Amino acid sequence: MLARVRTIALWGIDIVPVTVEVDVGDGLPRTTIVGLPDSTVRESQERLVAAFKRTGLELPPGRVTVNLSPADLRKTGNHYDLPIAVAVGLASGLVPKARVDDLVFLGELGLDGGLHPVHGVLAAARWARGAGARAVVVPAENAREAAASGIGVWPVGTLGEMFAALGEGTVPDLPPAAPGSPAAAPGDLADIRGQLPAKRALEVAAAGGHNLVFVGPPGSGKTLLARRIQGILPPLEREAAVEATCIHSAAGQLRPGDGLLSLPPFRAPHHTASGAALVGGGSVPRPGEVSLAHHGVLFLDEFAEFRRDALEALRQPLEEGRAVITRARYTVTFPARFTLLAAMNPCPCGQAGDSLRVCSCTPHLVEQYRRRISGPLLDRIDLQVEVPRVAVEDLARGAAGESSARVAARVRAARERQRERQGTLNGHLGLKATDTRCRPEPEGQRLLEMALERFGLSARAYHRVLRVARSVADLEGSTTVRTPHVAEAVQYRALDRKVLRD
């Protein structure tokens, strides 16, 4: 008897429909899986035998052939166990055929017949809804994630429970899930003494979705400041939450039982990360850190210590909001619209420009260190801000600054102005929209032209200054970009102005 069951293959974050076909024929008892399965999929036949035995079910006598169609697509992952088990149940008459035609199955089998959580469930459920399926059948720990797609979800605990329910025709559903209550952001801006210019730069970056690099000696608070950005960003809207959660699910970053993400993602990879780890790749394409930071923040601490090729790979995602991975066998595109936050020392020893310590680096070493960050990459960073050592009096007796909640209110209002005016954040505007939406008043334009000539700003940096000035104006509630807004935006080009080399 021939049986067919629907499941999916996860290719990056895209879904390819897969049909599991099972034929039970004459011959010695043996199970064969064809259709380019990887080792994880081939091992499912051993889990299947044990799960059927523990559940009290009997595998059909004879030769069992499992085909995963399309046969020219490599099948990877642990979610094929459940659809293979159901197809075997159909072929042996344990499951009525009419009960599964409009269902999509995903799940890993334990040896005791229990179901374990798998990756990519939300993306699969969204595809299933668009393909007209009635429900997805997933392990119970994946149910909340799948329900966020809006399709009917059948959470299953064990193989025996599922077969019994299919025989009775009972397929329970769950309502769609909404984003959970925002988790508490780590820390508050009020905890950081001093550093008012750096805090202001962080607020501007959050308001307009601008890239930002902090430069200063060790212990000046660069990392503390960067990690406070989650507390001033608004929670994810539903569509953004679904997109971000799909990526995290496909990459195996969701914990069992999680639903939609609520806070913007904050990713902080170590400086030893490779280019593939940052932008994605692999023999089976997987999203990298830039995609895991989609609709959120990518924080690169020790910026100049990252490999040069890894940093240069960031240029396309920063410019286009997507990462295109091209290999000999495939080309895949991952979404990557994120805000880049970076922190670096001014020199190898970290003391250049420090008021209390003397730098031991030679001018050649300092120049070589700074050249690890290429000019084209720096051009794509809107705000370049010095973070000096905090004065002792500020640490001991300094008053607490503004709370993250107050700053977040201004950021939220500024973002609403941008959405109403142009439908996107200032940091994501194209060239034409920048010239139209961010044009300053005549005096401000003259100031910007003087800065362009004096500091040698590139055309890309020129437009980024305009976008930052527009964000400063939005924080103030101004409908026009005035001279003070341009002046503040120009001050955020510290590396272009060579302040750190003086």
Buried (B, 14 or more C-beta within 10 A) or exposed (E): EEBBBBBBBBBBBBBEBBBBBBBBEEEEEEBEBEBBBBEBBBBBBEBBBBBBBBBEBEBBEBBBBBBBBEEEBBBBBBBBBBBBBBBBBBBBEBBEEEBBEBBBBBBBBBEEBBBBBBBBBBBBBBBBBEBEBBBBBBBBBBBBBBBBBBBBBBBBEBBBBBBEBBEEEEBEEBEBBEBBEBEEBEBBBBEBBBBEBBBBBBBBBBBBBBBBBBBBBEEBBBBBBBBBBBBBBBBBEEEBBBBBBBBBBBBEBBEEEBBBBBBBBBBBBEBEBBBBBBBBBEEBBBBBBBBBBBBBBBBBBBBBBBBBEBBBBBBBBBEEBBBBBEEEEEEBBBBBBBBBBBBBBBBBBBBBBBEEBEBEBEEEBBEEBBEBBEEEBBBBBBBBBBBBBBEEEBEEEBEEBBBBEEBBEBBBEBBEBBEEEBEBBBBBBEEEBBEEBBBBBEEBBEBBEEBBEEBEBBEBBBBBBBBBBBBBBBBEEBEEBBBBBBBBBBBBBBBBBEBBEE
